[in-house]
Structures are given as structure tokens and as C-alpha cells.
Amino acid sequence: MNLIVSSIGQGLLWALLGLGLYLTFRILDFADMTVEGTFPLGAASAVAAITHGINPFLATLIAIGAGMLAGLITGLLYTKGKIPSLLAGILTMTAAYSVNLRIMGKSNVSLLGQKTLFSGEFMRSLPQYFDSVFLGIVTIAIITVILVFFLSTDYGQAFIATGDNPVMAKSFGIHTDTMVIIGLMVSNGIVGLCGALIAQNNGYADINMGIGTIVIALASIIIGEVSFGELTLNQRLVAVTLGSIIYRIILLAVLQLGFSANDLNLISSVVLAICMMLPQLEERIHLKKPILKGVRPHE
């Protein structure tokens, strides 16, 4: 039971990564590789701030700001520098590696003996692993409500239109470059928040903790979409969170079968590949479904 609760808690915390990427990957139609640098940047910023005596809540806000700054750089490289989206993200991600080393001073920094968002009196009073579930639910609820409100505004609709059809959006007077930059800043700010919370939950920040994070985020998005089918935009935001929890439970089940934790990235890739192929397989099965004798296809 504790393992399941832990998986749910981890799924809720990691769901922030999926929500952040969803804004760029699905709504803005922007292949943003920045997240693999933003995630450890958020972790490094929060951990470094906490170890220097800064309040954990303020340290988490600093991590969000660092993530937004990374998104701003990618946005400027793409819109003003005319660098392709994929390359712009890779450039920022690569630069973030050195920045993270500068922030932490070394490749790994521990939070042993430091106060974090998980070490408060109330959090310690909760049953084992329920601290991550509680904080995950609260954080996800706040971020989801903010995103739902934002996307329902005129500004949010302009953001959606930019991703849907930038040429048409421009014809309506929408500043698409501004929309892209803001979208990347918000997305990477959420990713930075995720990095900060995961680092505080794990008790450390590591320079390599961003490797494979884009696969984890995509898995949350794809599993949520495949599992729940046709949904409204607001429902899809919730589905991403549920997809993240399902993904963590799948990993738990696979590990219980005897696989090593070192195989997690391989397992993540396989799970993502299977989920992405499911709609095609389902379509083929329906197309090849045998017709019952005496029954016409349209009946």
C-alpha cells in the first residue's frame, strides 16, 4: 500500500512537468527541448537557495523565476534570432547545464538537515508518503485552476490561436511572437516549479537529474490522452495529471516484476512508444473487424 501511495504522490508532483510541456507541445505546437535543462535548473536554484538559508517557499518561487528566464531565452532565440524551435531549446538546455553547475558549485547538493516544504510540522504529522500526495494535490489544483482561467481569457484564446494557426492569428492582429515567448516562459516556469518540488522531496539536486525528463512529460500527456479519449481542453489538463499517476503506477508494476531502477529510462521509452501506437493499433483492429454474416456494414 505504501508503494502505491508513494507512486501517486510522485505522479502528482511529476504531473507539473507534463502540464508545463503540454502548453508548448500540444497548445502552442512548439517542440521545446528546454525542459531537460529547466527541470534541473529549478532543482538547483531551489536547493542552492535553501542551503543558503532562504525560506523554502521563497526558494521555490526563485526556481519558478529561473525556469521562466530559461523559457524567455528560448523564446527570444526562436522569435528574434530566427533559430528553429528544436535547436533553440537544445541551445538553452545545453547552456543550462553549465549554469546549474555554477549555481550548485558541484554536481550534487544535499538538503540533509535543511528545512524544505516537506519538513513542516503539518507535513511530518501525515502518514508516510502522504506529504507528497497532499502537496501534489494542492499544487496541481492551483496550477490547473490558473491555467483554466488563463486559457478562457481573450489573451488565452489568442495563445491557443497562435498554436493552432499562426498565420490566421497574425491576420487578426495577434502578436504571435509575444504569445510564443509568454507560452515558453509560463511552461518552463511550471517545469522549474516541478524541479524544485522533486528536489525537495528527494532531498537533493543533481546535475544529471534532467536527463530523460521530456520522455516522462510526454508519457504523462500521451497516456492521459489515450486513456480518456476525446476531451475538452480543460479536461485534458486534468487528464495529464491522471496520466502522470498512471505512468508512475505502470513503472511500479514493472519494477515489481524484477527490473532494475537503472532500466527506468528504457522502460519509459517503451511505455511511451506503446501508448503512441495504441490509437493506430485500435484503428487497424476496427478496420479489420469481421462483418457478421447477414449484417450490412452500416447496420
Buried (B, 14 or more C-beta within 10 A) or exposed (E): EEEEBBBBBBBBBBBBBBBBBBBBBBBBBBBBBBBBBBBBBBBBBBBBBBBEEBEBEEBBBBBBBBBBBBBBBBBBBBBEEEBEBEBBBBBBBEBBBEBBEEBBEEEEBEBEEBBBBBBEEEBEEBEEBBBBBBBBBEBBEEBBEEBBEBBEEEEBEBBBBBBEEBEEBBEEEBBBBBBBBBBBBBBBBBBBBBBBBBBBBBBBBBBEBBEBBBBBBBBBBBBBBBEBEEEEBEEBBBBBBBBBBBBBBBBBEBBEEEBEEEEBEEBBBEBBEBBBEBEEEEEEEEEEEEEEEEEEEEE
